[in-house]
């Protein structure tokens, strides 16, 4: 047995020692070449897709050139030696255009330990207004395979995907992951960083899968989406679907829900646990038709232990945040044990005329240490906490609400709807009416419950507009001391 094991290890070492780098040039290449130097590159995607890559191999596309078709890698890496797809030379990113001839410009199916970087990917069919096939720039598919490990997408430009904007259809996506059976399948360690996703219908980055319901729960694990830009997205921006443990940070999302007429939000988890959303800037999410949503953030159905913190949200039509539970049954648990803290919201909710929306029966949500500021000169009335449902154990603690302009904040709903909502140690400044409708409001008391999770000692100053920095002295020093632990400047 030891001899067999030794042979296997030596065999792996030999294979890894002979890892190869291949080159592809759409103009000067030939599929009859070896592909092993930039002087003898391959030419076509067909040749690339026919080759089974092994651990440590690299495939490099020449910058400034274009391929029409689909990239569908074959062959996986191993821990420490991924297969890498990237670029060489100077100029613009290599462009792969599916052009509606393929559902996906890049299809990663049942491949793991893979890096794809420095490519431009599009899927625009000029012959139709919208493709009905669920087109994507990138599709990651774990199908009847068990667990796929370690996929990294970096420095990609995913753009111009004209999919269907109707929610529940075969929606188009910029980057999409999917897990299908009958064998339980999932993805562990998915990293998306330094990417730009733009002009995509319907979704920017999102997932789906057979195993996202609690009655058949086999979640993906360890998602990171960071340092990316999403703009001009027809529907939803980033949707964390069916993950246990995800980190969404340092992203910028501008002009989300620009064309969809149904529900869509900039960043939100669904059917996920332990999601941390932090240090993002979200702006100009649309709600032109008085539909639901249009917010910066959403803690959606079947979610537990979500934290939204340190974000800068401004000028989003539908408001700052939605918190909602799906219908509770074998497939869905109650949305519970979630925290929204230390965020800055400026002029959110003017079009839909609400700051927060609570729907369904959610439990144990803490909203703490945030600043909600609205200096709009439009004569609007904005519902501070719109109660479409009956949240339980909802706590607003040590927040600062300021309405110095012509827009009014209001609590206009019945005391019964606020029965399980508790306001403690908050500050209200400017035009805010209807607090007498809240039966549990004690602004002079100490918080009734301790905040769980990590201690937070900083506030996202770098995201704050200059006009607010100049007016920071208007905010109570005691509030800032509790939020940032630093003197007011």
C-alpha positions, 0 to 999 in steps of 0.5 A: 500500500505504501508503495502504491501511495508513493507512486501516486504522489510521485506521479502527481509531482511529475505532472505538476512539474510539467505544467504548461502555458498555452497562448491564443491569438485570434489573428496570427494563431493557428490551431495546428500550432503547439500553442506553447509559445506566443510565437506559435499560438492557437487561434480558436475557442474550439481548440481551447475547449477541446483541450483538457488542462491539468493542474498548474496549466495556464491559457492566455488570450492575446490582449486587444483581440476578439473571439466570438463564441463560448469559452468552456474550460475542461480540466481542473487544478488541485489545491495550490496549483489551479488552472489559470485562464488570463491574458498576455500582451498589451492593450484592451482585455481579450474579448469573448462575445457569445452574441446570443449564439451561446447561452453563456460567454464563459461556462464553468461546468463541473470544474474546480481549482480554477482562476479566470482573470483579465477577460472581457465577456459579453452576450448581446444578441442584436437580433432580439430586444431580449434573449429568453434563454437565460443568457449570462456573461459567466455561468458556474454550474455544479451539476450532479457532481458533489462539491466544487472547490476554489473558483476565482473570477478576477479583473473581468469586464462583464457587460452587455447581456440583453436577457429577460428583465421579468423576475422568475423568467429565464433571467439574464445575468452578468455572473451566475452560479447554479447547483443542480442534481439529483446528486447534491451539489454545491460550490465551496470557496467562490471569490469574485473580485475587482470585476466590472459588471455593466449594462446587464439585464436582469441581474448583475451577480446572483445564484440559484439552485435545487438545494436552496430550500431548507427541506433539501438544504445543501448550501454553497459555502464561503463566497467573497465578492469584493472591490467590484463595480456594478452599474446600469443593471436592469434588475437586482445587483448582487443576490447572495443565494443559498450560501452559508457564510458570505462576505460582500465588501468594498463594492460600488453599485450605481443605477440598479433596477433601471429597467425591471418593473418588478421587485429588485434591490441592489444587494441582498441575501436570500435563503442564506446564513451568516452573510456580512455586507460591509463597506459598499457604496450604493446609489441611484437604485430606481423605483420609477413605477411605485412598485415594491423594492428599489432599496439599497439593501434587503435581508430577504426570506429564509435568512439568518444571521445577516449583518449589514454594516459600514455602508454608504447609501444615497439617493436610492428611490425605494429606500435604505433597507427591506427586511422580509420573511417568506411564508414559513413552511418546510422550505423556509425558516423565519428571517431572524437574528439580523443586524443593521449597524453603523451605516450612513443613509443620505436622501434614500426613499424619496421616490417610494416615500419610505426609508425602511420596509418590513414585510412578513413576520421577521424576528430579532432584527437590531438596527443600531448606530446608523445615521439617516439624513435627508436634506432634500428640498422636495416637499415629500413625506417619507415613512420611516418604518413602513410596516407591511408585516408584523416584525417581532423583536425589532430594535432601533437603538442609538440611531440618528434621524435628521430631516433638516430639509423640506422632506418630512419623516413620519411614523404614520401607521397604527400603534398595533403595527409597531407593537413589537418594535422598540425605539431606544436611545435614538436621536430625532432632529428636524421634521419628523412626526408621528412618534406618538404612534410608537408605544415602545419608545424610550429615547432616554433609556439605556439599550434593553439588550446587548448587541451581539457580534464583533465590537464595531469602533469605526464609521465609514468616514471616507464615504461621507459627502463633504457637506456632511463632514462639515455639518458633523458638529450638528450630530450629538457628540455622545452619539459619535463617541458611541459609533466611532470612538473618536472625537468629532472633527 
